Amino acid sequence: MVRTARFSEETFIDAAIALVAEGGPAAATMQAIARRVGAPTGSIYHRFESRSAILGTAWNAAYASFVGALAPLLRTGCSREAALAILSWSGEDERRARFLLLNDPVTLFEDAPPPAPLREELERLEDKLDGAFRACVAIRGDGTVRDEELARAKFLIFDAPIAILRPHLLRGGPVPPFVGQMLDELHAGMPIAVTKDEGMRPTRVA
């Protein structure tokens, strides 16, 4: 008779995400992850070779979900919808959103980098999102990708939504409706593509 494993990889990954979301990267020690699950520490090492391996797996899982929510919208030129998708994605799982959007790989893997296969998977995910992002900018413009348009697009699609979300993620609880309205107004007032004439106009101050 085959014994079913009591603790799955997903259980440990969820625990790592929760610990980082609640207390930052330093909170997710192997011992703390084990305690969170109620498992002996040794059982983690049957599935993950190191702390960086479990955190790398958790990061890639969260990042893959994020890319999956945004990339299809970006590839069809839906920049506003992609920015708003960050809000809805965050609302689906607050801990996952805190884990991904309030941290970065440099801090998360300060002690040791994740194993090579996990680094390669992260690079593939980053390339996928970057390709979708550039496709969106090309669609929204005239087919070329200028530095100014890239900067505008990065601000409108990624930087602004995450910056607006950050205090609410730190505080916890649902994101208020006005956040989506702010992003709508931002996209309406600062389009990604800039024509030659628009670039020469003086800025209007309300």
Buried (B, 14 or more C-beta within 10 A) or exposed (E): EEEEEEBEBEBBBBBBBBBBBBEBBEBBBBEBBBEBBEBEEEBBBEBBEBBBBBBBBBBBBBBBBBBEBBBBBBBBBBBBBBBBBBBEBBEEBBBBBBBBBBBEBEEBBEEEEBBEEBBEBBEEBEEBBEEBBBBBBBBBBEEEBBEEBBEBBBBBBBEBBBEBBEEBBEEEEEBEEEBBEBBEEBBEEEBBBBEEEEEEEEEEEE
